Amino acid sequence: MEEEICRILGAIVGKDPERIERNTSLAELGLDSVQRLEMVMELEELFDVVISDEEGEDFVTVADIVACLAEKENNRQEVE
């Protein structure tokens, strides 16, 4: 999951995904509001989830994105 997130972020901001780590901040990557929206849409499609505007705005680091997606995955498994 984390590798896929880093790949998406790297493609959006034009950085090598190998250099993006769990504690890398989105501000450090230079992610602007349009790029943030693009990232959220790609994550939703890739992981088949819905990320609310509030959740997307709360992402500060890659770890925040991983935690949100992991929680959604856990919730989906509990329902099934």
Buried (B, 14 or more C-beta within 10 A) or exposed (E): EBEBBBBBBBEBBEBEBEEBEEEBEBEEBEBEEEBBEBBBEBBBEBBEBEBEEEBBEEBEBBBBBBEBBEEBBEEEEEEE
